[in-house]
């Protein structure tokens, strides 16, 4: 699974902010980013990139004053 959920985002975060964060952490720039209010879904090119993003970002990185959460995206009915 290459799609990740990125949560606990400040309302002021933009797609460009998320992409810049990936570049700064030497992660591949996501193929697609769907930004909503307070969260985003990010598609990575492969599973290894997604795993690396979770390990590097989840609970360890602050963006616009909030520590972000990163995990695999799963459909609502499976939660």
C-alpha positions in Angstrom: 0.0 0.0 0.0 1.5 3.3 -1.1 -1.2 5.7 0.0 -0.6 7.4 3.4 -2.8 9.4 5.7 -1.2 12.5 7.1 -3.1 13.9 10.0 -3.0 16.7 12.7 -2.3 19.3 10.0 -2.7 23.0 10.7 -5.4 24.6 8.5 -2.7 26.8 7.0 -0.7 23.8 5.6 -0.5 23.7 1.7 0.3 21.0 -0.7 3.6 22.8 -1.4 4.4 22.7 2.4 3.9 18.9 2.4 6.0 18.4 -0.8 8.8 20.7 0.7 8.8 18.6 3.9 9.3 15.4 1.8 12.2 17.0 -0.1 13.8 18.2 3.2 13.6 14.7 4.6 15.0 13.2 1.4 11.8 11.3 0.7 10.5 11.0 -2.9 8.1 13.7 -3.8 4.6 12.2 -3.7 2.9 11.5 -7.0 -0.4 12.8 -5.7 -1.4 14.8 -2.7 -5.1 15.3 -1.7 -5.3 18.0 1.0 -8.4 18.4 3.2 -8.9 20.5 6.3 -6.6 19.1 8.9 -5.4 16.0 7.0 -4.1 14.8 3.7 -3.7 11.7 1.6 -0.3 11.2 0.0 0.5 8.7 -2.8 4.1 7.5 -2.9 5.8 5.8 -5.8 6.3 2.5 -4.0 5.8 0.7 -0.7 9.4 1.2 0.5 9.0 4.9 0.1 5.7 4.8 2.1 7.3 2.8 4.9 10.3 5.1 5.1 7.9 8.2 5.2 6.1 6.7 8.2 9.3 5.9 10.0 10.8 9.4 9.4 7.7 11.6 9.9 5.2 10.0 12.3 5.2 11.9 15.6 8.6 13.3 14.9 8.1 16.3 12.6 6.4 19.6 13.3 4.7 21.5 10.5 3.1 24.9 11.2 3.3 24.3 14.9 1.7 20.8 15.0 3.3 17.4 15.2 2.0 15.4 12.3 0.7 11.8 12.3 1.5 9.5 9.4 0.0 6.1 8.8 -1.4 3.9 6.0 -4.6 5.1 4.5 -7.5 2.6 4.9 -11.1 2.7 3.7 -13.7 3.9 6.3 -15.4 0.5 6.4 -12.1 -1.2 7.5 -11.5 1.2 10.4 
